[in-house]
Amino acid sequence: MTANGWLQILAFAALVGALTVPLGAYLHRVFEGDRQPLPRLLGPIERFAYRFCGVDPAREQDWLTYTASLLVFSLFGLLATYALERLQGALPGNPQHLPGVPPALAWNTAASFATNTNWQAYTPETTVSDLTQMAGLAWQNFTSAAAGIAAALAVARGLTRRGGPEGPATLGNFWVDLVRATLYVLLPGAFVVALFLVSQGVLQTLAPYREVTTLEGARQLLALGPVASQEAIKMLGTNGGGFFNANSAHPFENPTPLSNLVELVAILAIPAALTYTFGRMAGDRRQGWALFAAMALLFAGGVVPAYWAEAHPEPALRGLPVTAAGALEGKETRFGIAESALFATVTTGTSCGAVNASLDSFTPLGGMVPLVNLLLGEVIFGGVGAGLYGILVFVLLAVFIAGLMVGRTPEYLGKKIEAKEVKLAMLYALLFPALVLGLAGWAIVARPGVSSLGNAGPHGLTEVLYAFASGAGNNGSAFAGLAADTPFWNVTLGLDMLAGRFLMMVPVLAIAGSMAGKKTVAPGLGTFPTHGALFVGLLVAVIVIVGALTFLPALSLGPVAEHFLALHGKLF
Amino acid sequence: MRVAWIAARATLLSLLVLGLAYPLATTAVAALLFPGRAGGSLVLDEGGRVVGSRLLAQRFTSPAYFQPRPSAAGGGYDPLASGGSNLGPASQKLHDRAAADAARLLSANPEAGPVPAELVLASGSGLDPDISPAAALWQVPRVARARDLPAARVRAAVAAAVEERDLGLLGERRVNVLLLNLALDRQFGAPPPPAR
């Protein structure tokens, strides 16, 4: 660990903190304001989009219509991406003349990008054409991110709108949220970030792969493509699917420490800003800051041990005539230890899943940090949108538990939380571990599951656990030693991702629908305030305890066992 | 039914705008503003021949050239198979591989001390173009001997090739192996081709 390393982490945190208010206020204006930004320029485009799609932007939707719109739109995206992958061999934009993607892999990939996961069972350089990358994968990066933001807004509206006895139980209009998220936020943001990345050396070309003769006279075939346009939305949309197999470790995706910083900020900026937006929607900014504070605490709780652990050399180097300043297997020289540990923490606290180093080669405890981040439900700023609605579920649980402790009906933002909402919240909270542990349990006793493991011993279990946590959490990063392009893994992980996205999103939207109709009561003397340090502490405790109670046994058999065995010189 | 109809049209519109217009517009603007970088940061030698990308590592075997970190990308430094070894931190395979590499490096660099670990540890991309200044300096005696040069002159070439942290803060100090080797060739002439 070096002072410079800590300084880099602090500088990054300060940058995200500084962006939270202006960006959060901007998002509030875009989605809840009466006048959207740049009305002369973007207003006509927005209205054209509504006309083209046949949408009446003034018409609000109840939760069922809102959810149905989101689900059908996602389904069409999935089908279109699948078709594109299968047919790419006959389509233009394929300078390498790659054949169609095989069915199981195409299914897995389409499910992966429609759910904002971006799990990569495929090797991009030799599997998908430029057209599939642009019009399939990068396109889904935009739409799945916009759908996530929309879902978060719907949930926020359900909780914050002042409902009366006959008040409207609507959550906004999905199509309006979708168009605005794309037009005012993701598209301009991605364009600017993409050009900055090109200035750092990220590729953006439609040329075929280039063969060169190296200085020593060997031949090297350089894989090229339209990388920057995809890289930008991959970060901004917390998608994480790399243009190349090595993802953001690849110098063509992430050439300099400066591009690395911009990619990191792009991941966290919108999720962090949405907490401020939420505070504005609640009419009480402290409500947003409380969520921000809980997320920031959990973030610090991840990045500090990750950096500490990675600053120790791999146990496998013990006894060798080498000098090591940290665990460098799988890490890039230009990023070093600090930026690799920071990236791993950021990408798994959100649902991004981009990586700038091989997580599989992290030290046992350093690699446990990203895994724990996934298992806590990716609420440490979280995915665009998914992070906000994820932590709001935990907020309801925290308020409920606080209510139980003092024997009062729990309420949040003046609305009573009743049996129905708590049941739906528990459905959300239980589905995730059921998916992860159930599928991981199956995989480690099934021959087609185990035969894909890339590492022996407890590390192999960690690979399996990580894969299903990454899928269900819609993260998409991997302990990539796992050879995941097999029918077993493609199909199970495809289902894992779809269930983790939509089966979890629906109960949350149902909560929003139910809350939207409730009347708001003024806070009384016995109301538990949800904006102070006490509440932040309680919220963090609920998140950690729910996660720990569920996953501690699995973690002890994986990374914890590996750490202690390696400490005693055992290699696998 | 109405929802499906809207969704179909929204799918089509977003596909055209986000899937085609946006990347094509980005490509056009990038080609205008940063033609070299958008095209892969290709590097030319003195004769104007493209010898690679400054961002991608390539294999160097001659003792007269500085060598990059080991690569797990395909058969090594293969841009079609970017990636790391994904071996766990307590993996026996990792231990054996690093031990073999360390022994090889020590016998090729008898005058140097213990091996900087990064020279036996593969990068995440398998295409890491850089090594740390320490790992470059460690190779100086070998390169100087192979080129029949005083070590001080090679050391000066390394010092001139060191890239500082971005903005004085971000990342690590580093040396681009390909650019350093090109600079050596420019200053001292190309070494004889390695025996194959």
Interface residues (C-beta under 8 A of the other chain):
Chain A: N4 L7 Q8 A11 A49 F52 C53 G54 V55 T65 A68 S69 V72 F73 L75 F76 G77 A80 T123 E125 T126 M134 A135 G136 A138 W139 F142 T143 W175 L178 T182 L187 A190 F191 A194 L195 V198 S199 Q200 G201 V202 L203 Q204 T205 L206 A207 Y209 R210 V212 T213 T214 L215 E216 G217 A218 Q220 L221 L222 A223 L224 P226 A228 S229 Q230 F244 N245 A246 A249 H250 P251 F252 P255 T256 P257 L258 N260 L261 P313 E314 P315 A316 L317 L320 P321 V322 T323 A324 A325 A327 L328 E329 G330 K331 E332 T333 R334 F335 G336 E339 S340 V355 N356 A357 S358 D360 S361 F362 T363 P364 G367 G454 N455 A456 G457 H459 F479 A480 G481 E562 L565 A566 K570 L571 F572
Chain B: V3 A4 W5 I6 A7 A8 R9 A10 T11 L13 S14 L15 V17 L18 G19 L20 Y22 P23 A25 T26 T27 V29 A30 A31 L33 F34 R37 A38 G39 G40 S41 L42 D45 R49 V50 V51 G52 S53 L55 L56 Q58 R59 F60 T61 S62 Y65 R69 A73 Y77 D78 P79 L80 A81 S82 G83 G84 S85 N86 L87 G88 P89 A90 S91 Q92 L94 H95 A98 A99 A102 L106 G113 P114 V115 P116 A117 E118 V120 L121 A122 S123 G124 S125 G126 L127 D128 P129 D130 I131 S132 R165 D166 L167 L169 L170 G171 E172 R174 L178 N181 L182 D185 P193 P194
